[in-house]
């Protein structure tokens, strides 16, 4: 049976009441984005395996064991309904003065600072972006947004990455620079060109949202307007 758009929206609206939403496509970014964004957590600091969202099914999968002694220092995941495409890549090029950088084709990554111990992944939380790391993986833009958990008792008052201790940002930076590499590797795969503040983080989020809406406009209409 072939359904028109109106019937398809009704169908998806009905099945959403009984089926788990896809964490990337079926969960809204948040009505107050980019100031407050919904975040899907894939990894917590106690994980010794690297979990990653399977884009086809929406389930978490084991990507690989964490290499060596690298442990992610914060809860880490993605911002739903974002996509690192041409607009994100263009912004990276403009800020680095480089050409030929592409978007990595994934949802936008986010690290969430919180005083609370989050014991497991596959959860949603609200996060307040305060900055980010401009990371380039090969020739692909792979930004890491830094945020605090909304209403966190300790970190909730931080408005910008400049509020963070340098040692904390360096710990996060070190993790992403080394999490794909063997000790003593001759050539580094990833590089971080800038540590940027809240306003640039907002711009990256906005662009990733625009990239998503362009690439997935049809599925977004069906899932969110049904």
TORKOL-4160 file (C-alpha; in steps of 0.2 Angstrom, whole numbers, padded with zeros to 4 digits, m for minus):
226
<pt num="1" X="0000" Y="0000" Z="0000"/>
<pt num="2" X="0006" Y="0017" Z="m0005"/>
<pt num="3" X="0002" Y="0031" Z="0007"/>
<pt num="4" X="0002" Y="0050" Z="0004"/>
<pt num="5" X="0011" Y="0062" Z="0015"/>
<pt num="6" X="m0005" Y="0065" Z="0026"/>
<pt num="7" X="m0008" Y="0047" Z="0029"/>
<pt num="8" X="0010" Y="0043" Z="0032"/>
<pt num="9" X="0011" Y="0057" Z="0046"/>
<pt num="10" X="m0004" Y="0049" Z="0054"/>
<pt num="11" X="0003" Y="0032" Z="0053"/>
<pt num="12" X="0020" Y="0038" Z="0061"/>
<pt num="13" X="0011" Y="0048" Z="0074"/>
<pt num="14" X="0001" Y="0032" Z="0080"/>
<pt num="15" X="0016" Y="0020" Z="0080"/>
<pt num="16" X="0026" Y="0033" Z="0090"/>
<pt num="17" X="0015" Y="0029" Z="0105"/>
<pt num="18" X="0020" Y="0011" Z="0105"/>
<pt num="19" X="0037" Y="0011" Z="0098"/>
<pt num="20" X="0054" Y="0018" Z="0105"/>
<pt num="21" X="0059" Y="0033" Z="0096"/>
<pt num="22" X="0075" Y="0033" Z="0086"/>
<pt num="23" X="0087" Y="0043" Z="0096"/>
<pt num="24" X="0094" Y="0053" Z="0081"/>
<pt num="25" X="0078" Y="0056" Z="0071"/>
<pt num="26" X="0064" Y="0053" Z="0082"/>
<pt num="27" X="0069" Y="0064" Z="0097"/>
<pt num="28" X="0067" Y="0083" Z="0096"/>
<pt num="29" X="0083" Y="0094" Z="0098"/>
<pt num="30" X="0073" Y="0104" Z="0110"/>
<pt num="31" X="0062" Y="0119" Z="0109"/>
<pt num="32" X="0075" Y="0131" Z="0117"/>
<pt num="33" X="0090" Y="0125" Z="0106"/>
<pt num="34" X="0104" Y="0130" Z="0105"/>
<pt num="35" X="0103" Y="0137" Z="0122"/>
<pt num="36" X="0097" Y="0121" Z="0129"/>
<pt num="37" X="0098" Y="0105" Z="0119"/>
<pt num="38" X="0092" Y="0087" Z="0121"/>
<pt num="39" X="0107" Y="0075" Z="0122"/>
<pt num="40" X="0107" Y="0056" Z="0120"/>
<pt num="41" X="0121" Y="0048" Z="0130"/>
<pt num="42" X="0131" Y="0035" Z="0122"/>
<pt num="43" X="0146" Y="0033" Z="0134"/>
<pt num="44" X="0148" Y="0036" Z="0152"/>
<pt num="45" X="0166" Y="0038" Z="0161"/>
<pt num="46" X="0165" Y="0020" Z="0168"/>
<pt num="47" X="0163" Y="0012" Z="0151"/>
<pt num="48" X="0178" Y="0002" Z="0145"/>
<pt num="49" X="0169" Y="m0001" Z="0128"/>
<pt num="50" X="0165" Y="0012" Z="0116"/>
<pt num="51" X="0147" Y="0012" Z="0112"/>
<pt num="52" X="0140" Y="0021" Z="0097"/>
<pt num="53" X="0122" Y="0023" Z="0090"/>
<pt num="54" X="0119" Y="0012" Z="0076"/>
<pt num="55" X="0111" Y="0024" Z="0063"/>
<pt num="56" X="0100" Y="0011" Z="0054"/>
<pt num="57" X="0092" Y="0003" Z="0069"/>
<pt num="58" X="0093" Y="0016" Z="0083"/>
<pt num="59" X="0101" Y="0004" Z="0095"/>
<pt num="60" X="0117" Y="0006" Z="0104"/>
<pt num="61" X="0131" Y="m0005" Z="0097"/>
<pt num="62" X="0148" Y="m0009" Z="0103"/>
<pt num="63" X="0160" Y="0000" Z="0092"/>
<pt num="64" X="0176" Y="m0007" Z="0100"/>
<pt num="65" X="0184" Y="m0009" Z="0117"/>
<pt num="66" X="0192" Y="0008" Z="0123"/>
<pt num="67" X="0210" Y="0008" Z="0117"/>
<pt num="68" X="0223" Y="0006" Z="0131"/>
<pt num="69" X="0219" Y="0017" Z="0146"/>
<pt num="70" X="0209" Y="0030" Z="0138"/>
<pt num="71" X="0192" Y="0033" Z="0147"/>
<pt num="72" X="0180" Y="0046" Z="0142"/>
<pt num="73" X="0181" Y="0059" Z="0155"/>
<pt num="74" X="0162" Y="0065" Z="0154"/>
<pt num="75" X="0146" Y="0058" Z="0148"/>
<pt num="76" X="0147" Y="0059" Z="0129"/>
<pt num="77" X="0134" Y="0057" Z="0116"/>
<pt num="78" X="0125" Y="0066" Z="0102"/>
<pt num="79" X="0112" Y="0080" Z="0099"/>
<pt num="80" X="0097" Y="0073" Z="0090"/>
<pt num="81" X="0092" Y="0080" Z="0073"/>
<pt num="82" X="0109" Y="0087" Z="0069"/>
<pt num="83" X="0120" Y="0082" Z="0055"/>
<pt num="84" X="0138" Y="0088" Z="0051"/>
<pt num="85" X="0137" Y="0092" Z="0033"/>
<pt num="86" X="0142" Y="0107" Z="0021"/>
<pt num="87" X="0137" Y="0121" Z="0033"/>
<pt num="88" X="0147" Y="0114" Z="0048"/>
<pt num="89" X="0162" Y="0111" Z="0036"/>
<pt num="90" X="0161" Y="0128" Z="0029"/>
<pt num="91" X="0161" Y="0136" Z="0046"/>
<pt num="92" X="0176" Y="0125" Z="0051"/>
<pt num="93" X="0185" Y="0131" Z="0035"/>
<pt num="94" X="0182" Y="0149" Z="0039"/>
<pt num="95" X="0188" Y="0148" Z="0056"/>
<pt num="96" X="0204" Y="0138" Z="0052"/>
<pt num="97" X="0208" Y="0146" Z="0035"/>
<pt num="98" X="0209" Y="0129" Z="0027"/>
<pt num="99" X="0200" Y="0122" Z="0011"/>
<pt num="100" X="0193" Y="0105" Z="0007"/>
<pt num="101" X="0187" Y="0101" Z="0024"/>
<pt num="102" X="0171" Y="0090" Z="0024"/>
<pt num="103" X="0157" Y="0087" Z="0037"/>
<pt num="104" X="0159" Y="0070" Z="0045"/>
<pt num="105" X="0141" Y="0064" Z="0041"/>
<pt num="106" X="0137" Y="0061" Z="0059"/>
<pt num="107" X="0126" Y="0069" Z="0072"/>
<pt num="108" X="0135" Y="0083" Z="0082"/>
<pt num="109" X="0145" Y="0076" Z="0097"/>
<pt num="110" X="0143" Y="0083" Z="0114"/>
<pt num="111" X="0151" Y="0081" Z="0131"/>
<pt num="112" X="0141" Y="0085" Z="0146"/>
<pt num="113" X="0149" Y="0090" Z="0163"/>
<pt num="114" X="0139" Y="0086" Z="0178"/>
<pt num="115" X="0143" Y="0083" Z="0197"/>
<pt num="116" X="0131" Y="0068" Z="0197"/>
<pt num="117" X="0137" Y="0050" Z="0193"/>
<pt num="118" X="0128" Y="0044" Z="0178"/>
<pt num="119" X="0129" Y="0025" Z="0179"/>
<pt num="120" X="0123" Y="0020" Z="0162"/>
<pt num="121" X="0120" Y="0025" Z="0144"/>
<pt num="122" X="0106" Y="0025" Z="0132"/>
<pt num="123" X="0097" Y="0040" Z="0141"/>
<pt num="124" X="0092" Y="0057" Z="0137"/>
<pt num="125" X="0096" Y="0073" Z="0147"/>
<pt num="126" X="0095" Y="0092" Z="0144"/>
<pt num="127" X="0112" Y="0101" Z="0142"/>
<pt num="128" X="0117" Y="0119" Z="0141"/>
<pt num="129" X="0131" Y="0122" Z="0128"/>
<pt num="130" X="0145" Y="0133" Z="0135"/>
<pt num="131" X="0159" Y="0130" Z="0121"/>
<pt num="132" X="0167" Y="0117" Z="0111"/>
<pt num="133" X="0183" Y="0109" Z="0103"/>
<pt num="134" X="0186" Y="0112" Z="0084"/>
<pt num="135" X="0192" Y="0094" Z="0080"/>
<pt num="136" X="0197" Y="0089" Z="0063"/>
<pt num="137" X="0198" Y="0070" Z="0060"/>
<pt num="138" X="0208" Y="0067" Z="0044"/>
<pt num="139" X="0200" Y="0080" Z="0033"/>
<pt num="140" X="0183" Y="0080" Z="0041"/>
<pt num="141" X="0175" Y="0092" Z="0054"/>
<pt num="142" X="0171" Y="0083" Z="0070"/>
<pt num="143" X="0167" Y="0096" Z="0083"/>
<pt num="144" X="0164" Y="0092" Z="0101"/>
<pt num="145" X="0152" Y="0103" Z="0110"/>
<pt num="146" X="0155" Y="0105" Z="0128"/>
<pt num="147" X="0140" Y="0108" Z="0139"/>
<pt num="148" X="0134" Y="0107" Z="0157"/>
<pt num="149" X="0119" Y="0097" Z="0163"/>
<pt num="150" X="0104" Y="0108" Z="0164"/>
<pt num="151" X="0101" Y="0113" Z="0182"/>
<pt num="152" X="0117" Y="0104" Z="0188"/>
<pt num="153" X="0120" Y="0110" Z="0206"/>
<pt num="154" X="0139" Y="0113" Z="0204"/>
<pt num="155" X="0142" Y="0116" Z="0185"/>
<pt num="156" X="0125" Y="0123" Z="0181"/>
<pt num="157" X="0131" Y="0141" Z="0184"/>
<pt num="158" X="0144" Y="0140" Z="0171"/>
<pt num="159" X="0140" Y="0151" Z="0156"/>
<pt num="160" X="0155" Y="0149" Z="0145"/>
<pt num="161" X="0170" Y="0137" Z="0143"/>
<pt num="162" X="0181" Y="0151" Z="0151"/>
<pt num="163" X="0172" Y="0146" Z="0167"/>
<pt num="164" X="0180" Y="0129" Z="0166"/>
<pt num="165" X="0197" Y="0125" Z="0174"/>
<pt num="166" X="0210" Y="0123" Z="0161"/>
<pt num="167" X="0215" Y="0106" Z="0168"/>
<pt num="168" X="0197" Y="0100" Z="0165"/>
<pt num="169" X="0197" Y="0106" Z="0147"/>
<pt num="170" X="0214" Y="0098" Z="0144"/>
<pt num="171" X="0208" Y="0082" Z="0150"/>
<pt num="172" X="0194" Y="0081" Z="0138"/>
<pt num="173" X="0206" Y="0088" Z="0124"/>
<pt num="174" X="0219" Y="0074" Z="0128"/>
<pt num="175" X="0205" Y="0061" Z="0127"/>
<pt num="176" X="0200" Y="0065" Z="0109"/>
<pt num="177" X="0217" Y="0068" Z="0103"/>
<pt num="178" X="0222" Y="0050" Z="0108"/>
<pt num="179" X="0207" Y="0039" Z="0109"/>
<pt num="180" X="0210" Y="0032" Z="0091"/>
<pt num="181" X="0229" Y="0030" Z="0093"/>
<pt num="182" X="0242" Y="0018" Z="0099"/>
<pt num="183" X="0255" Y="0025" Z="0111"/>
<pt num="184" X="0270" Y="0031" Z="0102"/>
<pt num="185" X="0261" Y="0033" Z="0086"/>
<pt num="186" X="0271" Y="0043" Z="0073"/>
<pt num="187" X="0257" Y="0052" Z="0066"/>
<pt num="188" X="0242" Y="0059" Z="0075"/>
<pt num="189" X="0225" Y="0055" Z="0066"/>
<pt num="190" X="0215" Y="0069" Z="0075"/>
<pt num="191" X="0219" Y="0087" Z="0079"/>
<pt num="192" X="0210" Y="0101" Z="0089"/>
<pt num="193" X="0213" Y="0118" Z="0081"/>
<pt num="194" X="0203" Y="0129" Z="0093"/>
<pt num="195" X="0194" Y="0128" Z="0110"/>
<pt num="196" X="0179" Y="0140" Z="0107"/>
<pt num="197" X="0166" Y="0148" Z="0118"/>
<pt num="198" X="0147" Y="0148" Z="0119"/>
<pt num="199" X="0143" Y="0159" Z="0104"/>
<pt num="200" X="0153" Y="0148" Z="0092"/>
<pt num="201" X="0145" Y="0133" Z="0100"/>
<pt num="202" X="0128" Y="0140" Z="0096"/>
<pt num="203" X="0133" Y="0143" Z="0078"/>
<pt num="204" X="0140" Y="0125" Z="0076"/>
<pt num="205" X="0123" Y="0118" Z="0083"/>
<pt num="206" X="0113" Y="0130" Z="0072"/>
<pt num="207" X="0122" Y="0125" Z="0056"/>
<pt num="208" X="0121" Y="0106" Z="0061"/>
<pt num="209" X="0103" Y="0108" Z="0063"/>
<pt num="210" X="0101" Y="0116" Z="0046"/>
<pt num="211" X="0112" Y="0103" Z="0038"/>
<pt num="212" X="0100" Y="0090" Z="0046"/>
<pt num="213" X="0084" Y="0098" Z="0040"/>
<pt num="214" X="0091" Y="0099" Z="0022"/>
<pt num="215" X="0097" Y="0081" Z="0022"/>
<pt num="216" X="0082" Y="0073" Z="0032"/>
<pt num="217" X="0068" Y="0085" Z="0028"/>
<pt num="218" X="0056" Y="0071" Z="0023"/>
<pt num="219" X="0059" Y="0060" Z="0038"/>
<pt num="220" X="0059" Y="0074" Z="0050"/>
<pt num="221" X="0041" Y="0079" Z="0043"/>
<pt num="222" X="0035" Y="0062" Z="0045"/>
<pt num="223" X="0042" Y="0059" Z="0063"/>
<pt num="224" X="0039" Y="0075" Z="0071"/>
<pt num="225" X="0023" Y="0082" Z="0063"/>
<pt num="226" X="0013" Y="0065" Z="0063"/>
